[in-house]
Amino acid sequence: MAYNPKQDRYDKMIYNRCGHSGLKLPAISLGLWQNFGSVDDFSKGEKMVRRAFDRGITHFDLANNYGPVPGSAEENFGKILKKNFSGNLRDELIISTKAGYLMWPGPYGEWGSRKYLFSSLDQSLKRMQLDYVDIFYSHRPDPDTPLEETMMALDSVVRNGKALYVGISSYTAEQTKKALAILKTLGTPCLIHQPKYSMLERWVEGGLLEVLEEQGIGCIPFSPLAQGLLTDKYLHGIPRDSRAGKPGASLKTKDITKERIAQIKRLNKIAKKRAQSLAQMSIAWLLKDPLITSVLIGASSVAQLDDNINSLDNLQFNEEELHAIENILANSNTDASS
């Protein structure tokens, strides 16, 4: 059956201006980091993208290496677009991709050289069957390539018409300052920063958010649920189907301590009083800050997607709730992470 987007898809979603730019992003965006690869159920991913759009999510975030296998998330997304978003519907979408992590063998397959960034974006566009992306990111800072080279490459992809905007991800506050200054001089200002940020990962509060506010740059946190820790999945220990402990998983079993479980149980009690799930409260906690343009969520099912979007039903926190949350999080890890 042909997909016909809901006519009221924009009625309930919140759209926030991205920094000082003219672009607005939905308060919640969908990331295709997991569950959209060649090893996953294509029809399930297609249903999630369609449902997301029907609920007002216009921003879909990818990277060259998303899968598994690397590149397959972009391929599958391209197929979803071609099948479901024909005609002018592409103009209602904000599609982003990134380059920085290992994508192919040899000295030109990762990091931030002009050679790699150009080649990667060309490959991404072919996989997604697109002429351009709306946002192209430097996925991580490169310690060996001059920052000027990386930023000049970002400037060039905009001037070449392959991206409308550029962004950076996982850059520290100091690296961000330097990158923004270079891009401003080149005439292609940075649109947005994508850092890892959640109740349990707060390194961005050590200077990065201040830089973004001063420079008028948008912020779209990834991993807002701390790889599932800020959900009801781990309230009673580590379930058998958990991603923790699996090869390549970012969440490790050693991170799920008795102390951490006790902490999320206490947070869950506050969420219940707010008539929210822990996941919903965790997303709302990020969006309470006007510096946050959008929160980047992942999903493994339409039901989970809907649950996360429903966090928008209650974005207000009273002082008592905020104080209680801060007390619980007092011993959380605040180190930077890429």
Summary of the structure (lengths in Angstrom):
residues: 338
radius of gyration: 19.3
end to end distance: 41.6
largest distance: 54.3
contacts: 1113
relative contact order: 0.12
helix: 43%
strand: 14%
